[in-house]
Amino acid sequence: MRVSELTLTEAVTLVRSGNLDPEALVAECLDRIKRFNAKFKAFITVFDPPVRGKTRRGSLAGAPLSIKDLFHVKGYPTTAGSIVLRENVATYNSTVVERLLRNSGVIVGKNNLHELTFGITGFNPHFGTAVNPWREAYITGGSTSGGAVSVATGMSLAAIGTDTGGSVRVPAALCGLVGYKPTYGLISRYGVVPLSWTLDTVGVITKSVTDAALLTAVLIGRDGRDSSVAVPRDFRVHPLRTPNLKRTRIGVLSKYFCDRLAEDVRSRFEDVTALLESEGAVLSEVELIDVELMSVSRSVITHVEAAATFGKFLRERPQDVSQDLKARLFQGLTTPAPLYVNALRSMPKLIKEFRRSVKGLDALLLPTTMVTAPRIGQSEVDVNGVSIDIRAALLRMVEPFNLIGAPAVSFPCGLSRDGLPVGVQLVGDLYSDRKVLSLAASLERLLGGIKMPELS
Amino acid sequence: MLGEKPLEREVVSRLTSLIGPMEDIGTLITLLERLKSYRERLESYVDVEDSLPVHGIVLRYESE
């Protein structure tokens, strides 16, 4: 086994026991970046030598990590995936980067992403659209597209991204990885280019659920420089517990979420529910009230806040904004202010209704996407004979939980008949992150995981 | 075709100066219809007494 195939947890354990030199691990990842980045477009900036902190003794044990090119790393540009910001050199480190370095993480580069992080496909006309390692003519999903590719190809052991409407969970699902979006407000966004300050959440893409917990534990914490951060006393996500699935109460979100699923996604999802039942879990059908409104409010808030930040580029640098992005920024710029305010006003009620729906349950279960990875350049997908906009197909199952701020983790549950990964999602009540991750880890063990594709 | 009549040209010209170049006026129509639908749904959902929150504050309250 190549060392870059190790999970983050395995690598940390081997380094701590003296059985692995972390420098060998970093060297192998940098070598793979040299060999494969031109093809897969995982990185916008590569750090060789990598960026390190002063300490080599910390919970990340010198593991090579990558970070979405939205996070400031002092001395390097933060492009947010657009040439408009190519000269935007950071003068300070984001809090996330500080925390990684303080815990002996080694940053090997900044990952590619959807243009200005505003999109779910990973489309990037400036730095190239990241390529799915499972099939090269297919998308990775976005916006944390390069992060997923870098982990799936062994260019880094884990990646840090952001999730405003599914942007870590969708690329993780389409690339056969774990994507975890914590409860809103646990991780500082100081030094992160915003898309929507009301919804942006730092998240991680890893090879295992335990890795996601280990890495996130390093990132969580109060920060006086980001007033949205709120961490309950004694809050922890790591180490995970090992719950017995027997009598675990799982709410299956079939209505709305499973109305339209590609046959392979439905089939893999049914395998998961059957497995849970065979383990003695108690499954019940749950319907989320006003779920469509969650998506409407999320969409309105994201478009307006993104336009507030990036809208000026339409006037100042129109030639450097893709047609695709222009249309969405235009929507944000033309949205009436009362509509935006009403979307914000809807949030407490929707959160309250969601919490009422999950009361008495350990977690909710649903697929992560309606379809497996579509082809690069595809604008619509066919779901059982019905043509659906690609964005709607990728956002439908993930975006409602951004509006709620609920913790959600996507992990692989198998492959489609044509060999593409399928993701399943567990979602919990606010601040039930550890429970959700622990259940996901148990289920992940039972499912057996999937082997990453060999690169040529 | 949209944008050919004087008034439509004026609309396109003004929107272009306010927002940026508009290459497809047809998307504006679709967009306005979508926003109308969003407005109707949200207006019927929120009550007069609902206040304007900030997400972080809502969740901070929930965490206490």
Interface residues (C-beta under 8 A of the other chain):
Chain A: T183 Y184 G185 T198 L199 S227 S228 V229 A230 V231 P232 D290 L293 V296 S297 S299 V300 G311 L314 R315 P318 Q323 K326 A327 F330 Q331 L333 T334 T335 P336 P338 L339 V341 N342 A343 L344 R345 S346 M347 P348 K349 I351 G405 L430 Y431
Chain B: I19 G20 P21 M22 E23 D24 T27 L28 L31 L32 R34 L35 Y38 R39 R41 L42 E43 Y45 V46 D50 S51 L52 P53 V54 H55 G56 V58 L59 R60 E62 S63 E64
